[in-house]
Amino acid sequence: MPPKMPSATCQDGEVRELERAFVSTPIGDMVIVACPIGLHKIYQQDNINDGNFHPDLSTQVELVGQPCLSTEAKVFVDKCVCWLQAYFNKNPCKVSKLCIPDLCSIKPESTLFRDRVLVTLAKSVPVGKTVTYGELASMAGSPGAQQAVGSVMAANPFQLLVPCHRVIKSGQIVGKYSGGCRNSVKVWLLEFEGMKVEKNGRVLTLTNY
């Protein structure tokens, strides 16, 4: 039997057991963690790093194997897979129309700094656009808190859905990703969305996604 997943406190204050599924994508296998009322995490497999990152756009976005999920959690996992399929098929109209699945560990109306930053990023920085840490801090109502924004980005539990790869340093410099161990992933994602990252790390907008 697979190891039992840990539990977590959900938006409504209830503690629920989490469920997990794996999905293949062009940037490697990703892990989706959900409960019966929403998503808790989505992230690349831990073993992916700059040394072994080999993106492949021919890879189909689909669940790996037959995950044992409750009916309720499967709804959110399936929505996440649909979102990823639209994203990697470069269908901007479909991505913009698809609602991000309910993110159970973020409260949309929360006054917590972390939640405000993540919600603002997800809603206000679309595909093909970038924002600096300082700009995001101001957009979230906390001007001058760029370092705190950096900490929130480093701990972002929703890779791609909450697009921390679009947050760059002042001067349009690309900056680090995943603590600096997946910088090539950030560069690839930005270029996939129509940017160009020069050798000096400067991010240039070339085309609309």
C-alpha positions in Angstrom: 0.0 0.0 0.0 1.2 3.6 -0.7 2.3 5.5 2.4 -0.6 7.5 4.0 -0.6 11.1 3.1 -0.4 13.7 5.8 -3.4 15.9 6.8 -3.7 19.6 6.6 -6.0 22.4 7.8 -8.3 23.5 5.0 -9.8 26.9 4.3 -12.9 26.1 6.4 -10.8 25.2 9.4 -11.4 21.5 9.1 -8.4 19.0 9.1 -8.5 16.6 6.2 -6.2 13.9 4.8 -4.5 15.0 1.6 -4.4 13.0 -1.6 -1.7 12.9 -4.3 -1.5 12.3 -8.0 1.4 12.5 -10.5 1.1 14.1 -13.9 3.5 14.1 -16.8 4.3 17.5 -18.4 6.9 18.9 -20.8 8.9 20.2 -17.8 9.0 16.8 -16.1 6.6 14.9 -13.8 4.6 17.1 -11.4 2.9 16.3 -8.2 -0.7 17.5 -7.5 -1.8 17.4 -3.8 -5.5 17.9 -3.1 -8.2 17.4 -0.5 -12.0 17.0 -1.1 -12.5 20.8 -1.2 -9.5 22.0 -3.3 -5.8 21.9 -4.2 -3.0 22.2 -1.6 0.1 22.0 -3.8 1.4 21.5 -7.3 5.1 21.2 -7.9 7.8 19.5 -10.0 9.3 16.3 -8.8 12.0 17.0 -6.2 14.7 15.4 -8.2 14.5 17.9 -11.1 17.3 20.4 -11.1 19.4 22.5 -13.5 21.7 19.5 -14.1 19.0 17.2 -15.4 16.3 19.5 -16.7 15.4 18.4 -20.2 12.1 20.0 -21.3 10.2 18.1 -24.1 7.1 19.7 -25.6 6.1 16.4 -27.2 5.3 15.0 -23.7 1.6 14.7 -23.1 0.0 16.2 -20.0 -1.8 13.3 -18.4 -2.1 11.5 -15.1 0.6 8.9 -14.5 -0.9 5.6 -13.6 -4.2 5.2 -11.9 -4.1 7.3 -8.7 -6.4 6.2 -5.9 -8.4 9.4 -5.3 -11.7 10.2 -3.7 -14.4 11.3 -6.0 -14.2 14.8 -4.5 -10.5 15.3 -4.7 -10.4 13.9 -8.3 -12.6 16.8 -9.4 -9.8 19.3 -8.5 -7.0 17.1 -9.8 -8.8 16.8 -13.2 -9.3 20.5 -13.3 -5.6 21.1 -12.7 -4.7 18.6 -15.4 -7.0 20.4 -17.9 -5.4 23.8 -16.9 -1.9 22.3 -17.5 -3.0 20.9 -20.9 -4.2 24.3 -22.0 -1.1 26.0 -20.8 1.4 23.6 -22.5 -0.7 23.6 -25.7 -0.1 27.4 -25.8 -3.8 28.1 -26.0 -4.0 31.6 -24.3 -7.7 32.0 -24.9 -8.5 28.7 -23.2 -6.0 29.3 -20.3 -7.6 32.7 -19.7 -11.1 31.3 -19.6 -10.2 28.3 -17.4 -10.6 29.2 -13.8 -7.8 28.1 -11.6 -9.0 25.2 -9.5 -9.9 26.1 -5.9 -6.7 26.6 -3.9 -7.6 25.3 -0.5 -4.5 26.6 1.3 -5.1 30.2 0.1 -8.0 32.4 1.3 -8.9 34.8 -1.6 -10.2 37.5 0.9 -7.4 36.9 3.4 -5.6 39.9 4.9 -2.5 37.7 5.5 0.5 39.1 3.5 1.3 35.7 2.0 -2.2 35.1 0.7 -2.5 38.7 -0.6 0.7 38.3 -2.6 -0.2 34.9 -4.0 -3.8 36.0 -5.0 -2.5 39.2 -6.5 0.1 37.4 -8.6 -2.4 34.8 -9.8 -5.0 37.4 -10.8 -2.9 40.3 -12.1 0.1 38.9 -13.9 -1.1 37.0 -16.9 0.8 34.7 -19.3 3.5 36.6 -21.2 3.9 39.3 -18.6 6.4 39.9 -15.8 6.5 41.9 -12.6 9.3 42.8 -10.3 9.3 41.9 -6.6 8.9 45.5 -5.7 6.0 46.0 -8.1 4.2 42.9 -6.8 4.6 44.2 -3.2 3.0 47.5 -4.2 0.2 45.7 -6.1 -0.5 43.6 -3.0 -0.8 46.7 -0.8 2.6 46.5 0.8 5.0 48.9 -1.0 8.6 48.4 0.0 8.1 44.7 1.0 10.0 43.2 -1.9 12.2 41.0 0.3 9.1 39.6 2.0 7.6 39.0 -1.5 10.8 37.0 -2.3 10.2 34.8 0.7 6.6 34.2 -0.4 7.8 33.3 -3.9 10.4 30.8 -2.6 7.6 29.0 -0.7 4.9 29.2 -3.4 3.0 25.9 -3.1 1.3 26.3 -6.6 3.9 26.2 -9.3 2.6 27.6 -12.6 -1.0 28.1 -11.3 0.4 31.0 -9.1 3.2 32.0 -11.6 6.2 32.9 -9.5 8.4 32.4 -12.5 7.0 35.7 -13.8 8.4 37.6 -10.8 11.8 39.0 -11.6 14.3 41.3 -10.1 14.5 45.1 -10.6 16.2 46.1 -13.9 14.3 43.3 -15.6 16.8 40.7 -14.4 15.5 37.1 -14.3 16.6 36.2 -10.8 16.6 32.7 -9.2 14.0 30.0 -9.2 13.3 27.3 -6.6 16.2 28.5 -4.4 18.6 28.7 -7.4 18.5 25.0 -8.2 16.0 25.3 -11.1 17.0 28.6 -12.8 16.9 26.9 -16.2 13.2 26.0 -15.6 12.4 29.7 -15.0 14.2 30.7 -18.2 12.4 28.0 -20.2 9.0 29.0 -18.9 9.5 32.7 -19.6 10.7 32.0 -23.1 7.9 29.5 -23.7 5.6 32.5 -22.8 7.1 34.7 -25.4 10.0 36.3 -23.6 13.7 36.2 -24.3 16.3 35.9 -21.5 19.7 37.3 -22.6 23.0 35.9 -21.4 23.3 38.7 -18.9 20.0 37.7 -17.4 17.9 40.5 -18.7 14.3 39.6 -19.7 13.0 41.0 -22.9 9.4 40.8 -24.1 9.3 39.7 -27.8 5.8 38.5 -28.7 2.4 38.0 -27.2 1.7 34.5 -25.9 
